[in-house]
Amino acid sequence: TPLFHIAGTAPALGMMILGGSIAITGEFNTSEFWAKVRETESSIAFLMGVMASFLIKTGDLPDPSDMNLRHILLVPLDTDGMKLGKAMGAPPLVCQAPLPMR
């Protein structure tokens, strides 16, 4: 998620406010994703669009007990995102803006 977009800025600012930390990595790559989660000791992963689908379709999910991952933040939350959260023992969260009211 680009940091110039609210979807990238909000989680980064939230972690700073809470005294947490963030890991900013390069482009998304299914073959490197879990190694980066493990290496950065991430407790929350933020996935956009079809990233969860790409990870599920590899069929190569790591053992959840080898990671600190507690939640997966998904935008939008879809069936593959739910499957990924269940498989990784990391309940998915969804971030969705409220619809404007008239």
C-alpha positions as CSV (number, residue, x, y, z in Angstrom):
1,T,0.0,0.0,0.0
2,P,1.5,3.3,-1.0
3,L,2.2,5.7,2.0
4,F,0.7,8.6,0.1
5,H,-2.7,6.9,0.3
6,I,-4.7,6.8,3.6
7,A,-4.7,3.0,3.5
8,G,-0.9,3.1,3.9
9,T,-0.7,6.2,6.1
10,A,-3.4,5.3,8.7
11,P,-1.7,2.1,10.0
12,A,1.7,3.7,10.0
13,L,0.5,6.7,12.0
14,G,-1.5,4.5,14.3
15,M,1.5,2.4,15.2
16,M,3.6,5.6,15.8
17,I,0.8,7.0,18.1
18,L,0.7,3.7,20.0
19,G,4.5,3.4,20.3
20,G,4.6,0.4,18.0
21,S,6.7,-0.1,14.9
22,I,6.1,-0.8,11.3
23,A,8.1,-2.8,8.7
24,I,8.1,-1.2,5.2
25,T,9.2,-3.7,2.6
26,G,9.5,-3.7,-1.1
27,E,6.9,-4.9,-3.6
28,F,4.6,-7.7,-2.6
29,N,6.0,-11.2,-3.6
30,T,4.1,-14.3,-2.6
31,S,7.4,-16.4,-2.4
32,E,9.0,-13.9,0.1
33,F,5.9,-12.7,2.1
34,W,6.0,-15.2,4.9
35,A,9.8,-14.9,5.3
36,K,9.3,-11.2,5.7
37,V,6.5,-11.6,8.3
38,R,8.8,-14.0,10.2
39,E,11.9,-11.8,9.9
40,T,10.2,-8.6,11.0
41,E,8.3,-10.4,13.8
42,S,5.1,-8.8,12.6
43,S,2.0,-9.3,14.7
44,I,-0.4,-7.7,12.1
45,A,-0.1,-8.0,8.3
46,F,-2.0,-5.5,6.0
47,L,-3.1,-7.0,2.7
48,M,-4.8,-5.3,-0.2
49,G,-7.0,-6.7,-2.9
50,V,-6.1,-10.2,-4.0
51,M,-3.0,-10.6,-2.0
52,A,-4.7,-13.1,0.3
53,S,-5.9,-15.0,-2.7
54,F,-2.4,-15.2,-4.1
55,L,-1.1,-16.5,-0.7
56,I,-3.9,-19.1,-0.4
57,K,-3.4,-20.4,-4.0
58,T,0.3,-21.1,-3.4
59,G,-0.8,-23.9,-1.1
60,D,2.5,-23.3,0.9
61,L,1.3,-21.7,4.1
62,P,3.8,-21.8,7.0
63,D,3.2,-23.2,10.5
64,P,1.4,-20.4,12.4
65,S,3.2,-21.4,15.6
66,D,6.5,-20.2,13.9
67,M,5.2,-16.6,13.8
68,N,4.0,-13.7,15.9
69,L,1.1,-13.0,13.5
70,R,-2.1,-12.3,15.4
71,H,-4.3,-10.5,12.9
72,I,-4.5,-9.9,9.1
73,L,-6.0,-6.6,8.1
74,L,-7.7,-7.0,4.7
75,V,-9.2,-4.5,2.3
76,P,-11.6,-5.7,1.1
77,L,-12.4,-8.8,3.2
78,D,-13.3,-11.7,1.0
79,T,-13.6,-15.5,1.2
80,D,-9.9,-16.1,0.5
81,G,-9.0,-13.6,3.2
82,M,-11.2,-15.5,5.7
83,K,-9.6,-18.8,4.7
84,L,-6.1,-17.3,5.1
85,G,-6.9,-15.9,8.6
86,K,-8.3,-19.2,9.7
87,A,-5.3,-21.2,8.3
88,M,-2.9,-18.9,10.0
89,G,-4.7,-18.6,13.3
90,A,-4.9,-14.8,12.7
91,P,-8.5,-13.6,12.7
92,P,-9.0,-11.2,9.8
93,L,-9.9,-7.6,10.5
94,V,-11.5,-5.4,7.9
95,C,-10.9,-1.7,7.4
96,Q,-13.8,0.0,5.6
97,A,-14.8,3.6,5.5
98,P,-18.4,4.4,6.3
99,L,-20.6,5.4,3.4
100,P,-21.3,9.1,3.2
101,M,-24.8,10.1,4.4
102,R,-27.0,12.6,2.7
